[in-house]
Amino acid sequence: MPDVLLTPIRQDIVHRVHVNMAKNKRQPYAVNSKAGMQQSAISWGTGRAVSRIPRICGGGTHRSGQGAFGNMCRGGRMFNPTKTWRKWTAKTNTNERRAAVCSALAASSVPALLMARGHRVSELAEVPCVVANELESISKTKDAMAFLKTIKAMEDVDHVKDSRNIRRGKGKMRNRRYVMRRGPLIVFENDNGVNQAFRNIPGVEIACVDRLNLLVLAPGGHLGRFIIWTQGAFEKLDTVFGSYAAGSDVKKTFNLPRPSMSNADVARIINSDEIQSKVRSAKSGFAKPTRKRNPLVNLGSMLKLNPYVAQMKRAETALMLVNAGKKRRLAAKDPKDGKKKASLGKVQAGSKFAETLQGTPETPCASFLDSYNKVEETGFGKKTGKK
């Protein structure tokens, strides 16, 4: 089997390349540059309690005074009118396109992907389907139909015929009224009439091995196209795309994509005798993961960080007990005794203050203290004593 059919299948690359390549056959379209702008209209300006959109000039008709030109107006132009000079095409790296083609060819050799795409290949002898080079010499459609019946590929062609339906949307008015599924793809090396024989069969397409196109190998960007190879075309794949041993004779500076793993069956690798002989036996049980706790809230976590916290806690507890005993002893006494002592202290303090303010003629500052001697006459000491 050619090495190109063993390359890794990359759906992401195929989808990206298909999207870019499909843009390259779009036909430019645009609205008329004068559409919505062929009226005589001018804004009324401010001060008339109406919007400043241009309005149709004149009078005597309902049309006069109506908004014009704007995309929100009836009969106005669209917003951002389309232009024919839009960038319609998209570039794709050459090696990226080649890698996408290799992925599409590799997917065509997997029966599961063919059936997932919708092809009827359950009665087929094998995939990939390779036939003799005499197929390239067939020039009659009836011989081509007989050939398809011989290799049990007619079921897929009938499935294509039954899928012909009217297209949804406005495309049915634009010369693409019907839609239909894709059938087998015939890949040949030399065209000796095979193109003329198969071109009128619904769903069947023809391609040369030297000019394989991703749009044909993976229609819609979906992998798994049913391909019928001639022997010459199948043997020429190594020449066109190269192999892991030698490069391509046609595509310069291109090497086949290599898979990251030669055997993707990881479970089989792990369970093999070679791996299991080097792996230690499984441990019984498992260590329960510890949950992180806040040391400010959890005492056990705090003690791991600072064992002195336990002594501090005990000291605080002892101090609390001492203070609680003092409060209980004070509460047992008569509260009136405390009030009497407080009032007596105030009386003594007032009398001492009055004595300091009194002066005698022998004092050097007697003349200055005359004004303060009036404190006794006003009865400051008596009032204080009453208090």
Secondary structure, DSSP 8 states (H G I E B T S, - for coil): --GGGGS---HHHHHHHHHHHHGGG-------TTTT--S-EE---SSSSS--S-EE---SSTTTT-B-SSTTSTT---SS---TTS-------HHHHHHHHHHHHHHTT-HHHHHHHT---TT-S-SSEEE-GGGGG---HHHHHHHHHHTT-HHHHHHHHHT-EE-SSGGGGTT--EE-----EEEESS-SSHHHHHTTSTT-EEEEGGG--HHHHSGGG-----EEEEHHHHHTHHHHH--SSS--SSSTT------S-S---HHHHHTSHHHHTTS----SS---------TTT-HHHHHHH-TTHHHHHHHHHHHHHHHHHHHHHHHHS-HHHHHHHHHHHHHHHHHHHHHHH---TTSTTHHHHHHHHHHHHTTHHHHHHH-
